[in-house]
């Protein structure tokens, strides 16, 4: 099983962060105002001095093992209620799992190809999934039925990402067919479909005000879609850098966007924090050596991000402190193949924040972030095992 490693701030460390204030990032603005609340646009905090943090390795092998239930790679995860989560994968299935009972509650089948992502619609007590079979399906989490409630069709190439607004009345989807689509979840009909040349969608996330959906693309841009008008309009966009975003998250206050980037050989692979009000880069963390497949804000309810977590194909998970210049904790699993997704339980626990990381070799790791000590611990796991 993996290990947790607290990183030293030595000048020889490959993990670094660059603070860029008022940098020109190639912003496009067509004049639709979608700004957030007023507050300082930049983080404060002193750059730590070398040697402040000692290196330590935390043994995670004692974490309780859970029984494996996917027969292939786990591609997506979504934390829902306090002890429950959803996963989807290469085996074409979606599972509802209960961590307290350590058992599968429901198994959903119906997709014809690998399922890329799953999202929870709290208001509807259901889940939505997207698949390489070009469909989006709705699943009821209540009752005994494990068959799809309805199917949303319209994309012509692989659907990369989906997300729901706060009341689950509208689902957003993005695809390699260059389209950004809004769906009415009650009728399963399209409300809006907009195609933009080279906009091969990689990730998307609704802002909490439901006015804006943020979307990453292989054309290196991050687009902010104004969903208050029909058809939806890419009101603003900015360049993510030389490598496109593979994952993103949005702060609860709506003022900050976090992206994780593609890359290789330690080039790219960054985690970046952006100010949504002026679309400026606030901070960029480097340290991963391969694609950074996912990122999440841990202290979700704060006015600005303080702690971030990222997962990578380099078989590591890194915890970042936005007031520091390096990853403060690291979880490594040498047999995972690569990490595929992250999800955080959005609970207001005064002491702990839990999240899940999934791997291409069917592994799943439940990690706990201790707020008072800024330490990670592995509290349950399905160990990754290479497939024969």
Secondary structure, 3 states (H helix, E strand, C coil): CCEEEECCCCCCCCCEEEECCCCCCCCEECCCCCCCCCCCCCCCCCCCCCCCCCCEEEECCCCEECCCCCCCCEEEEEECCCCEEEEEECCCCEEEEECCCCEEEEEECCCCCCEEEEEEEHHHCEEEEEECCCEEEEEECCCCCCCCCEEEECCCCCEEEEEECCCCCEEEEEECCCEEEEEECCCCEEEEEEECCCCCEEEEEECCCCCEEEEEECCCEEEEEECCCCCCEEEEEEECCCCCEEEEEECCCCCEEEEEECEECCEECCEEEEECCCCEEEEEEECCCECEEEEEECCCCCCCCCEEEEEECCCEEEEEECCCCCEEEEEECCCCCCEEEEEECCCCCCCEEEEEEEECCCCEEEEEEECCCCEEEEEEEECCCCCC
